[in-house]
């Protein structure tokens, strides 16, 4: 009989759960349940209680909950869950792509200075970071009602075990975590009592056990600490320490947001703010650059053009900057989308290709900075292409053309949930979770050979972005 573990991915739009054979990595069952996101303009928020209901539904749907020997949860980073003394939300959870705290971010960076933020926390906070969201929430008069502050995966893990816990990968995206724990000076700066935060646990330990019969899980089933979504995906790819350690292998994730990251031995600290100095889940580091607008923004433009998302055409000189939700990289939280260079001869397919190019431009531009921030190279290795867009031909061709790199598309799907499952398996076997994933061969997949880099397109996009930046900063595209 296989030893079964369950990995959960609680993301922006849905919860996914995988039941996995801990010995072979075979996926034995899957479950999924949707979420709703509310808000217009810069607001993006959800009721966290729906995540809990979705988790139960997704875990039960795997068909193996009653046989699971361990479980772990990966969750969307940066989200702010503020709870009252009864454990109920004082406000809908502010999600990572909620940009209402842009003014608070600018103020906080001005108060400490970008270099000091990078030195203390590894990152220069923008509107995505939890510390800025807390500052915004406090200005709404809700701090006094708040008895607990949690990140999304912490909230779910605590509901499952009855015990609060925090771990380094997700904590490093708050803006109040330093290399040695919570930064008391930053907490004081934003008026956050450290007693409202969960205790930090050591990597590799358990968060607790399933406290009651939930979704068919047996009470007493061990629950691993979990991780932020990008750190969980890195585990799912087998990146990081343990036997056969894989450092400096870059991954580019194409989802609602776009991210590029690598697991490194060196601690990143980029005062420019391009690279976030995140921690990996089990003792390493995860320098990362992130954009807010990726697959959903490009799909929206395809819809406006009346085209299938794959109906791209080469050629043309148009530039599309699809900053439909504002943007994080570059730091333009109030921006809207921009179209430049339209001609009589421009076709809809060329405009769609320009949207792909505009979405990929900042991510690929940050790739070398990500590797340098962690002291790694990684140039010889194919770029791992993951996320919902990775299997789309238009995305694959765009990344190859704008990067000039070989691209590998892992066959394994749902890498966040798979990384959480590897973390759960590590509780049973004592292995590093990344070593578990390497044993499962999760990164295996076809390698697409490099093509000549399209420097003309890169220069064209860069020139338009530089010229239009004052307009974009003002919130008009």
Helices and strands as residue ranges (DSSP letters): E 4-10, E 14-21, E 27-34, E 45-46, H 48-61, G 65-67, E 68-75, E 81-83, E 93-94, H 102-112, H 114-121, H 130-139, G 143-145, E 148-150, H 152-161, H 168-171, E 177-178, E 181-182, H 184-189, G 194-196, E 206-209, E 222-224, E 227-228, H 229-236, E 251-254, E 258-261, E 276-279, E 285-291, H 295-305, E 319-321, E 338-340, H 348-373, E 383-386, H 393-403, E 407-410, H 415-429, H 433-440, E 445-448, H 455-473
